[in-house]
Structures are given as C-alpha cells and as structure tokens.
C-alpha cells in the first residue's frame, strides 16, 4: 500500500504549479500519491495537473466545477487521500528532494507521532531569501514549559508538514466546529498535537515558501468580524485545553501559554482595538482582498 498522500490544492496557480509538481515527482522517497484538487482554475492549472497525471500514475487530478473556497479545497484533500500519512503542498511551495524521506523517518521511529514539521524558508518572488522559521522543539524542560515553548515557537507553516492522517482528522474535529473562518485555522489545527507533545521538528527538511507581499486579510476586515474571530479562536483553544488531563500546576502554566497563543495567532487585541477606533472615527479603509484559492 502507498505510504504517503500529498494533497495539492490549486486555484489559478499555473505560474508555479509545474515546478511544484516536478519537485514532488523527483523526491527520493517514491512511495506516494499526489492528489491535485483544482478549484475551478481558469489559467491552465488544470491542464498542467492533467499532464502530470498522464505521465506518472502517482499523480491524479480532482476537478471542482466551481470554486468551493480555499479552506474547503484544502480540507477536501484529507478525505480524498488513501494513505495513513498525509501532507498538504501549496501550489507555489517547493522543497528539497529528501523532504519526504527525512520527515517519514520520524514516524518510523515514533509511532505515536502526529506531525513531523520542517524548517521553513521564505523567499521573495524572484527567489531571493527573505527570512527563515527554524524553531526546534526541545525536551530539556518540564512538560508545561516544553509545551509552552512549542506553542510560542511553532510556525503556522507547520501545517504543511507530514501528518498522521487520523491525528489531523482528530485536530480538525476539535477545531472546525467552533472556528469556521479561513484566517487562523492553520495554527489552530496545530494546537491539539502541540498540547499532546506529538510534534517533532527536523531542520534538515526544508520547505520553501513565497513571502506574501499583500496580506489576504488585513485590518480592512470589519472590527466586528475581527472581535468575533478572536472570541471563536480563544474559545476553540480552551476547548482543546480543557480536554487534556493536567495537574493543577500544569493547568496554570499551560493555560497562560494557551491564552498567549490565542491572542497572538489571530487578530491581536490592540490591532482589533485600532480597527474599532478607525471605524468609530469614520476613517476610510482600503478594500479587503478576497480569498478564492
């Protein structure tokens, strides 16, 4: 049976999709399937994906007749997958040839693992380096401090690491019902395995992501929606927190970190306050950019 499913959600990603799929095709670990979910693209993305599927039986194309939204496109791939291990790959992300092999070894040595996370390098559109996220989870502290460090240092881009699919489904079952928004769902999905200490990091596995020059969600979002998202995010964080078995001391320490996580990983408090003040003062704000991918 194939060991790893790779889900590639794409919407009008023709500019970079060929390089992304080729990057996966030449991985040194070869026992995988690639599922490309085209979200109603109009730029030739579907034809690029179909070409790979015709040349390599490990690739297959799933077509959506109309755009179902970025989040739904991502989530649909979890159910399309056939393997116990699963990875998302954005339609403009690249990696080293040993990426899958390196992360797969973590599951070979730790069957209880939920997620193996890579080092993340951000580059500009021309490929020049921007910055790196290279936080490594260490084990030289007591449990609540280890968990706290992981919550503060985890990259949202770890969502593109290698997951045990059942663990990913479990995390989504906890977080999706009370947090329906696009912005912030990725760090929220990381929260349950981070609380359970079922995440390992590996700096030798390099994921290369394009820096986003124009944020998809800025302070143009109405303040009312920003407050709603903050409340939903925090509520969901503490639902996951309360489901774990903690000692009193652990509950106090980890609870502080979860509170900080809830404030930092979605619209921050003072940013939301400033947006509210601008609305009260009647200041004009720029147009919100829509998310369709």
C-alpha positions as CSV (number, residue, x, y, z in Angstrom):
1,X,0.0,0.0,0.0
2,X,1.2,3.5,-0.8
3,X,2.6,5.2,2.3
4,X,2.1,9.0,1.8
5,X,-0.7,11.0,0.3
6,X,0.2,14.5,-0.9
7,X,-2.7,16.9,-1.4
8,X,-2.1,19.9,-3.6
9,X,-5.0,22.4,-3.6
10,X,-4.7,24.8,-6.6
11,X,-6.5,27.8,-7.9
12,X,-5.0,29.7,-10.8
13,X,-1.5,28.5,-9.9
14,X,-0.2,27.9,-13.4
15,X,2.7,30.2,-12.9
16,X,4.3,27.9,-10.3
17,X,2.4,24.6,-10.4
18,X,4.7,22.8,-12.9
19,X,7.7,23.5,-10.6
20,X,5.8,22.4,-7.5
21,X,4.7,19.1,-9.0
22,X,8.1,18.4,-10.5
23,X,9.6,19.0,-7.1
24,X,7.4,16.2,-5.7
25,X,8.0,13.9,-8.7
26,X,11.7,13.8,-8.0
27,X,11.5,13.1,-4.3
28,X,14.0,10.4,-3.1
29,X,11.2,8.7,-1.2
30,X,9.0,7.5,-4.0
31,X,6.1,5.6,-2.4
32,X,3.5,8.3,-2.5
33,X,0.4,9.6,-4.3
34,X,-0.2,13.2,-5.3
35,X,-3.8,14.4,-5.5
36,X,-4.2,17.8,-7.2
37,X,-7.5,19.4,-6.4
38,X,-8.3,22.1,-8.9
39,X,-10.7,24.7,-7.6
40,X,-12.2,26.0,-10.8
41,X,-9.0,27.4,-12.3
42,X,-9.1,29.4,-15.5
43,X,-5.4,29.9,-16.2
44,X,-4.3,26.4,-17.4
45,X,-3.6,24.9,-13.9
46,X,-5.9,22.0,-14.7
47,X,-4.1,21.2,-17.9
48,X,-0.7,21.2,-16.1
49,X,-2.0,18.8,-13.5
50,X,-3.6,16.6,-16.1
51,X,-0.3,16.4,-17.9
52,X,1.5,15.1,-14.8
53,X,-1.3,12.6,-14.2
54,X,-1.0,11.3,-17.7
55,X,2.8,10.8,-17.4
56,X,3.0,9.5,-13.8
57,X,0.4,7.1,-12.3
58,X,1.2,8.5,-8.8
59,X,-0.5,11.8,-9.8
60,X,-4.2,12.3,-10.1
61,X,-6.5,15.3,-10.7
62,X,-9.7,16.1,-8.9
63,X,-11.7,18.8,-10.5
64,X,-14.2,21.1,-8.9
65,X,-16.7,22.6,-11.4
66,X,-16.8,25.9,-9.5
67,X,-14.7,27.5,-6.8
68,X,-15.5,26.0,-3.4
69,X,-13.3,28.3,-1.4
70,X,-9.7,27.9,-0.3
71,X,-10.4,26.2,3.1
72,X,-12.9,23.7,1.6
73,X,-10.4,22.9,-1.1
74,X,-7.7,22.2,1.4
75,X,-10.0,20.1,3.7
76,X,-11.4,18.0,0.8
77,X,-8.0,16.6,0.2
78,X,-7.8,15.0,3.6
79,X,-10.8,12.7,2.6
80,X,-9.5,12.2,-0.9
81,X,-6.3,10.7,0.5
82,X,-5.7,7.0,0.7
83,X,-2.7,6.7,3.0
84,X,-2.1,6.8,6.7
85,X,0.4,9.7,6.3
86,X,-0.7,12.9,4.7
87,X,0.9,16.2,3.6
88,X,-0.5,19.4,2.1
89,X,1.5,21.2,-0.5
90,X,0.5,24.7,-1.6
91,X,0.7,25.4,-5.3
92,X,3.7,27.7,-5.0
93,X,5.8,25.9,-2.3
94,X,8.9,23.9,-3.0
95,X,11.2,21.6,-1.0
96,X,14.4,19.7,-1.1
97,X,14.4,16.2,-2.8
98,X,14.9,14.5,0.6
99,X,11.9,16.3,2.2
100,X,9.6,13.3,2.4
101,X,12.3,10.8,3.3
102,X,13.5,12.9,6.2
103,X,10.1,13.5,7.7
104,X,8.9,9.9,7.1
105,X,11.8,8.7,9.3
106,X,10.3,10.4,12.3
107,X,7.2,8.2,12.0
108,X,9.3,5.1,11.6
109,X,11.0,5.8,14.9
110,X,7.9,7.2,16.8
111,X,4.6,5.5,16.0
112,X,2.8,7.9,18.4
113,X,3.8,11.0,16.4
114,X,1.1,13.2,15.0
115,X,3.2,15.7,12.9
116,X,6.7,15.9,11.6
117,X,7.4,19.6,10.9
118,X,10.1,21.1,8.6
119,X,12.3,24.2,8.7
120,X,10.6,26.9,6.7
121,X,12.4,29.3,4.4
122,X,10.5,32.3,2.9
123,X,11.7,33.8,-0.4
124,X,10.7,36.8,-2.5
125,X,9.1,36.4,-5.9
126,X,12.5,36.4,-7.6
127,X,13.7,33.5,-5.3
128,X,16.0,35.6,-3.2
129,X,15.9,34.8,0.6
130,X,13.7,36.7,2.9
131,X,13.7,35.0,6.3
132,X,13.6,31.6,7.9
133,X,11.5,30.0,10.7
134,X,13.7,27.4,12.3
135,X,12.3,26.8,15.7
136,X,13.2,23.3,17.1
137,X,11.2,21.6,19.8
138,X,13.5,20.5,22.6
139,X,13.0,18.2,25.5
140,X,15.2,19.6,28.2
141,X,12.4,21.3,30.3
142,X,9.5,20.2,32.4
143,X,6.4,19.3,30.5
144,X,4.3,22.5,30.8
145,X,7.4,24.7,29.8
146,X,8.1,22.3,26.9
147,X,4.5,22.7,25.7
148,X,4.6,26.5,26.2
149,X,7.8,26.8,24.2
150,X,6.3,24.8,21.4
151,X,3.1,26.9,21.4
152,X,5.1,30.2,21.2
153,X,7.6,29.0,18.7
154,X,5.6,26.8,16.3
155,X,5.3,28.1,12.7
156,X,1.8,28.2,11.2
157,X,3.6,26.8,8.1
158,X,4.0,23.5,10.0
159,X,0.5,22.8,8.7
160,X,2.4,21.8,5.6
161,X,4.5,19.2,7.5
162,X,3.9,15.4,7.4
163,X,0.8,14.4,9.4
164,X,-0.6,11.1,10.6
165,X,-3.9,11.5,8.9
166,X,-6.0,10.2,11.8
167,X,-4.3,12.8,14.1
168,X,-5.0,15.5,11.6
169,X,-8.7,14.5,11.3
170,X,-8.9,14.5,15.1
171,X,-7.4,18.0,15.3
172,X,-9.9,19.2,12.7
173,X,-12.8,17.6,14.5
174,X,-11.9,19.6,17.6
175,X,-11.3,23.0,15.9
176,X,-13.5,23.2,12.9
177,X,-17.0,23.2,14.6
178,X,-16.3,26.3,16.7
179,X,-14.0,28.1,14.3
180,X,-15.5,28.4,10.8
181,X,-13.1,31.2,9.5
182,X,-10.3,30.9,6.9
183,X,-7.9,33.3,8.7
184,X,-6.2,31.5,11.6
185,X,-7.5,27.9,11.0
186,X,-3.9,26.6,10.4
187,X,-2.3,27.4,13.7
188,X,-5.5,26.4,15.5
189,X,-5.2,22.9,13.8
190,X,-1.7,22.6,15.2
191,X,-2.8,23.2,18.7
192,X,-4.1,19.7,19.7
193,X,-0.9,17.8,18.7
194,X,1.2,20.6,20.3
195,X,-0.6,20.2,23.6
196,X,-0.2,16.4,23.4
197,X,3.6,16.7,22.6
198,X,3.1,14.7,19.4
199,X,5.0,17.1,17.1
200,X,8.7,16.7,16.2
201,X,10.8,19.1,14.1
202,X,13.6,18.5,11.7
203,X,15.8,21.3,10.4
204,X,17.1,19.0,7.6
205,X,13.7,19.0,5.9
206,X,13.4,22.4,4.1
207,X,10.1,23.8,2.9
208,X,10.5,26.9,0.6
209,X,7.5,29.3,0.7
210,X,6.9,32.5,-1.2
211,X,6.6,35.6,1.1
212,X,3.1,37.1,0.8
213,X,3.6,40.8,-0.1
214,X,-0.1,41.6,0.2
215,X,-1.9,40.1,3.1
216,X,-5.1,38.4,2.3
217,X,-6.7,39.6,5.5
218,X,-5.7,42.9,6.9
219,X,-7.2,45.4,9.2
220,X,-9.7,46.2,6.5
221,X,-11.8,43.4,7.9
222,X,-14.7,44.9,9.8
223,X,-13.9,45.3,13.5
224,X,-17.0,43.3,14.4
225,X,-15.7,40.3,12.5
226,X,-12.3,40.7,14.0
227,X,-13.8,40.5,17.5
228,X,-15.9,37.5,16.5
229,X,-12.8,35.7,15.2
230,X,-10.9,36.5,18.3
231,X,-13.6,35.1,20.5
232,X,-14.1,32.0,18.4
233,X,-10.3,31.4,18.3
234,X,-9.9,31.7,22.0
235,X,-13.0,29.6,22.8
236,X,-11.7,26.8,20.5
237,X,-8.2,27.0,22.1
238,X,-9.6,26.5,25.5
239,X,-11.9,23.7,24.4
240,X,-8.8,21.8,23.3
241,X,-7.0,22.8,26.5
242,X,-9.8,21.5,28.8
243,X,-9.9,18.1,27.0
244,X,-6.4,17.4,28.3
245,X,-5.5,15.9,31.7
246,X,-3.3,18.3,33.6
247,X,-2.1,18.6,37.1
248,X,-3.1,21.9,38.8
249,X,0.4,23.4,38.3
250,X,0.4,22.3,34.6
251,X,-3.1,23.7,34.1
252,X,-2.0,27.1,35.4
253,X,1.3,27.3,33.4
254,X,0.0,25.8,30.2
255,X,-3.2,27.9,30.5
256,X,-1.1,31.1,30.4
257,X,0.6,29.9,27.2
258,X,-2.7,29.0,25.6
259,X,-4.0,32.4,26.5
260,X,-1.0,34.0,24.8
261,X,-1.3,31.6,21.8
262,X,-5.0,32.7,21.4
263,X,-4.0,36.3,21.4
264,X,-1.1,36.1,19.0
265,X,-2.3,33.7,16.4
266,X,-5.3,35.5,15.2
267,X,-6.1,39.3,15.1
268,X,-4.2,40.7,18.0
269,X,-6.1,42.7,20.7
270,X,-4.6,46.1,20.1
271,X,-4.8,45.7,16.3
272,X,-8.5,45.0,16.7
273,X,-8.9,48.0,19.0
274,X,-7.3,50.2,16.5
275,X,-9.6,48.9,13.7
276,X,-12.5,49.6,16.0
277,X,-11.3,53.2,16.7
278,X,-10.9,53.8,13.0
279,X,-14.5,52.7,12.4
280,X,-15.8,54.9,15.2
281,X,-13.8,57.9,13.8
282,X,-15.1,57.2,10.3
283,X,-11.6,56.8,8.7
284,X,-11.6,55.2,5.3
285,X,-10.0,51.8,5.0
286,X,-8.7,50.1,2.0
287,X,-10.5,47.3,0.2
288,X,-10.3,43.9,1.6
289,X,-8.7,41.3,-0.7
290,X,-10.9,38.2,-1.2
291,X,-9.7,34.7,-0.8
292,X,-10.7,32.3,-3.6
293,X,-7.8,29.8,-3.9
